[in-house]
Amino acid sequence: MNKTINKKRFDNIMKGTHVFLSWSVRALYVLMGFVLIGFLVALFIPKDLMNFDLDNIEHINIQLSNVLYQIDESLFTGIINVKWTLVLLGFMALANLAFLQFVMIYIRNILRDTIDQNPFSDNNVNRLKYIGYGYLIASVVLPYINNLFFWQLIHQLDLFEATINFSIHFQSVFMGVIILILANIFDYGSYLQEDHDMTV
């Protein structure tokens, strides 16, 4: 059975997605630049300038999913120094943005090769493998970095009742495994394409 595809529609979708990703990558570079500047300012600014008076806090609302938690302001008293909390916040933001940028760049390049009529290229196979490995690494590294920030925040605010448990991000593990499976399918597709070209 012959399968037909609307090539014009397919090309338009690929090109549109490629343009969107290209602009998103540029915008993310700008955002990372601002975050990096903030990180460096927090890192090198004198510690005495980073004192924060907790007595000015009236109440804090934290929303997780559909549940809203209100923290009693009586828990927060005195003056704290937030320098290292801000430094870790900047580091956490940079790490998460860098991973997002890594994935978006490789997907953009995969789409570029697809637009050039070469979807099963060795480069695309390698790019998919890099994305898969990236997700597997990020499933451990990013939760660890994020936990560093939240541990610092809890320690800074003396929230001794709060605990942080490190756990691997299993959704990222699942994504990584699926992408690696797709990479092997692409690799097999590349082999079939080469075999077909040699036969013809």
Buried (B, 14 or more C-beta within 10 A) or exposed (E): EEEEEEEEEEEEEBBEBBEEBBEBBEEBEEBBEEBBEBBEEBEEEEEEEBEBEBEEEEEEEEEEEEEEEEBEBEEBEEEBBBBBBBBBBBBBBBBBBBBBBBBBBBBBBBBBBBBEEBBBBEEBBBBBBBBBBBBBEBBBBBBEBBBBBEBBBBEBBBEEEEEEEEEEBEEBBEBBEEBBEBBEEBBEBBEEBEEEEEEE
